[in-house]
Amino acid sequence: MEPVLQIVTFLMTDVVESSPLWEQDPAAMGLAAARHDELASGIVGAHGGRLVKPRGEGDSLFIVFSDPRDAVRCAAELRDAMEREPWPTRSALRIRAAVNTGPIEARAGDYYGTAVNLCARLRSAANPGQILIGPITADLLAGRMPDGLRFSDLGDHSFSGIGSQVRVFQLDREADARSFPPIRSLHYAPTNLPYIHNSDFVGREREMEAIHAALMDHPPRDVAIVGLTGIGKTQLAVEYAHRYREAYPGGIFFVNASDTAHLHMDCASIASLLGVSEHLTPDERAQRVRATLSASRQPVLVIVDQLSAKTDIAVIPRGPECRVIVTCVRHHLVRRHYALIEPPPLALEDALTLLQRHRPLLQESEREAATRTVQMLGCLPVALALVANHIERLGITFAEYEEKLAQGPIDLLARARRRFISDTGHDGELFDALAMHYASLEPDAQTLLTLASILADRGITPDTLARCGSLTDRDLVDEAIADLVDDCLMMRETDGRLSVHSLVQRSVRSLVNDDMLMSVVVNASTWFQTLLARANEATDWSRSRSEVIHCFAVADHCRRYGLNGPLEALLGELGSHQFWNGLYGQAFQCFDEAAGLAEAQRGSADLRYALHIRRRSEARQRLGEQDAALRDAREALDIALTALDGSDALLADFYTTVGYVLRMSGDLAGGEQHYRHALGILDRTLGRNHRSTATCLNNLGAVREAAGNLADALELFGQALQIDCEISCADGPRVAIRLNNIGRVHGKMGDWDTAEEHHARALDINLRAYGPDHPDVAGTYYHLGLAAQGRKDADTALAHFGQALAIGLRFHSEDHPFCDLVRRAMGSTTTAG
């Protein structure tokens, strides 16, 4: 009989990896195969198809249709039915399928030709659950696709035995578009990579380049990505594999290494991809797979995910061309033989970019709310993905979500997990994982992590942890810190300090009972109050400045637990610390809150309340709030006069503050009157040779200077300087104040060389005491500028004024009196020049 030339559409399917299922349970697989044939027969018949014969193994189907519309309907329905079926086997049966149309020869009930061959190649190239479509089928269905179905273009591919490249398409339901790994065409590199490219992946360019550099080195170095749960270790490894897949023609493989059993099982599961017989036992397949990867002559990449202490690292495949990326949370597992990559939290802009891909930030208020949300989550990628998914699902704004997050982040993120699976299978169980990690720690490590949970999330010194916890054995502290760093619960910063991710801190606080946390907070507040008091007394803040962020963090926890006594004491010293360091706004806030606490606890006649509002008065004066400053100063003095005996030296401080505010507001007579009251008290109680007396003499000198009595002013400033040099540090900040005052008076007297000499000495002291950024340094530069101006050295004067203004603007507003004063001086220097 002559062959008949026809144009038909073929549908070919087969069951993926059926051999292991037959090995595991032949009886169950026999039932499953029968059910498979029954389902196929009914669905094929319903769509007008004709089952020709199995092509390949017994679970493959070869079906012919006269209309391609029926073929794609049948393919989609058959796949869906297979996925819905409750199979009796240990794992579900999954099919892959291909549909192709073309001219063929029909002989003796069989079909021959390129169209048949291409359909078979497409079926072999498809991934489990994937339906591939040939180009002629796609052309015939253009504009007449069955309802609910759609094509996506997979590009041109080459296949064995097919002369030219072929355009390949993928069939999906419109409501269920699916993503798969690359199809296995002629230049296909085998892979079992379980996760597709994540379109939300942002940042990590530096880490990507470092991974590639290590793996491409000569000889190659294996890479270990180590970091906190949720930092994006697996995602980074997967994205690297997608980006650089062409560098690994031998294949890319992904194995779960959470324990040795999982690693064995996953190695065995990729046997078919490497041509290893599936008829071997699982152990034999795993051994052959490792041997094949180790002996590969082409570069292969193996991602060993979630390496743990339960994993025998000897079974990880290794070889000259076998490159390995390991992900884990413990440094000691990979400290040797690996190039370590430790991804930090995302940069702020990258984190915002990730969120915007789910909900655009069209308004500035939304961007600000999103920024605060990102910061609250510490830019942790999985937490950000959780939140982005949750906001999208709830249909609310970032501002609305921020409010919910502030009320209880742990509970909210737990709810966000309910319908969340990340692009690497992460289910968002951040806090569950952290809780298990915390429970596994040694007691000393738990104690230190609990202490760190109430501090700022960065800049923590081991000494601070030890002192806050009253831990005297530094060897044990160092061992516990080493354990925490090894477990990625703490990170070492470049300067040796430590950081803890904010979500780790929140998690730890949720695990520790309130009584224990309150005890930790009280101990920490006591230590920081002592530290600040010593620094303020010694006028040496070189060690305390870096601890201020922790003081504010501890203050927040005092508020949270209603620890008003420790909070008031801490705020009092913190306000003084910030005042002396030129941060008058922060100082005011501290004194103001401390005063409120004192008044609420003990009433407005309380002496400590008076002390707080006296210091608040000084901060207000520096902020330019003269009237409010004077009210505070007078109220504080009135309380002190009632609460203190007239012979108490402390009363002099209250007179001094009122005198200072009056003098600065132009009331020289009132200022001098209060200063002399203070000096009388000090002479009677402390004598002349005391720092408080020196301060009072200095203040009287400032009044005499403002009144134009320069000789008296110089005498008083000199007495103050002599006392300070005798009883305190000769190069401390108090001495610098006296030197500046003396230099200023010499300048007014026309002795610019002597003036410059005193200001230069003051600058040297201030730079050593405060560093280059401080209002007192700015003031000294201003005085040096005046001295240079007086000596007719315009260039030097302008340079000093410029430095004064630059520093001043970092602490004051553009229109602050000091900044205006410097600008006028610069203008007069330019004009004179």
Summary of the structure (lengths in Angstrom):
residues: 833
radius of gyration: 38.6
end to end distance: 113.9
largest distance: 133.8
contacts: 2835
relative contact order: 0.04
helix: 59%
strand: 11%
